[in-house]
Amino acid sequence: MPTGLVHDSVFLRHVTGPKHPERVERLQAIDTMLSQSGLMDQLVVVPLHTVSEKWLLVMHDKNYLHRIHAACSYGVPYVDVPDSVVCRASELVAKQAVGGCLTAASKVMAGELSNAFCALRPPGHHAERDRSMGFCLFNNIAITAEYLIKEHGLERIAIVDFDAHHGNGTQHLFEDRSDVLFISLHEDPMTQYPETGFANETGKGIGTGYTLNIPMPVGSEDAVYLKAFNQQVLPRLREYQPQFLLISAGFDAAPDDPLGHLCVSTQGFGWMSEQLIELAGVLCKGRVVSMLEGGYDLPSLTAGVQVHIEALLHANVCSANV
C-alpha cells in the first residue's frame, strides 16, 4: 500500500507575513524538496475537503469557532494572541487542513494507504478547546484522534509529539481520558514556550498515567533523545498497545531553529521516525498518520521532513517484503 501525502496550494493562502516564523515559505521549501528529491513521485496525494463543524466541535467550543470566523471575516489580524495571525482565508485553510487529516486517517483505516504525512498549515498542537495559542487554530491531531474513536470505533490511540514545544492543547484535551495516550518530548518548560509539559503532568482522574511528558534540557542532542526513546517512549507504547499512531512531527528541535534551543540532527529525526513507524508495524498494523507542526529554519525543516517521509516509505517496502 502507498504512503499518502496531504499537500495542497490552499495552505499557502494562510498568509501570516514575511516576519512571522510560521510563514508560507515553509511549505514552499517542502514543495521544492519533494520535487527535487523525487519523493513526490512515490507518494499519493490525499484529496482535501472542508471539515464539517460537527468534527471541529468534538474538540473546540462553539464560541471559539465563532471568534475565528469573525476575525477572518472582518479582517482582524489575529485570534486571541498576536502570535496567532490570521487573514481572511485562514478559517477555510484551517478547515481544509483538518479535512485532509481526517481523509488520510480514513484511507489508512480502509487499507487504501499504509500511512500518511500531512504537510499542512496552520499547525495545531497548541490549540486549546476555547482559544488559539502558538500559531494554531484547530487542533488537527486531537480532532483526528477523536474522529478515529467516534467514526471508526477505535479504543486506543497513541499520539507522539516530538516538536520542540510542548503540545499543551493536545494534552489538555485528553488528559482526563485513557483512550488516548499522549507522549511529548519537548524542551524544558522552564526555558521554552508554552511553559507546560513538566514530567509530573501525567493526566487527571481516569486519565492518570496516560500522559507522558519528557522535558529535554537545553542543548539536548541525539543521544538524549535515543535514551528517552529506549527507556520511556517505546516501552510505554508497547505497554499501551495502540490501534493507531498519530505523530505531531515538529522539526524545531534542530540546532539552527530560531525558536528552539535543542540540537537534534537530521539523522536524529530520521531515527525517531523509523523507531515509531517500525513499532507501529508491530503494534497497530502500521497505521500511522503524521502531521507537520513546527520547524522554522528552512534547511532543517526540509531535511527533517525528507527523512520522516523516507521512513514512512521504507515501512511500506518492509511490509511488502514480509
Summary of the structure (lengths in Angstrom):
residues: 322
radius of gyration: 17.7
end to end distance: 13.1
largest distance: 55.3
contacts: 1231
relative contact order: 0.15
helix: 45%
strand: 15%
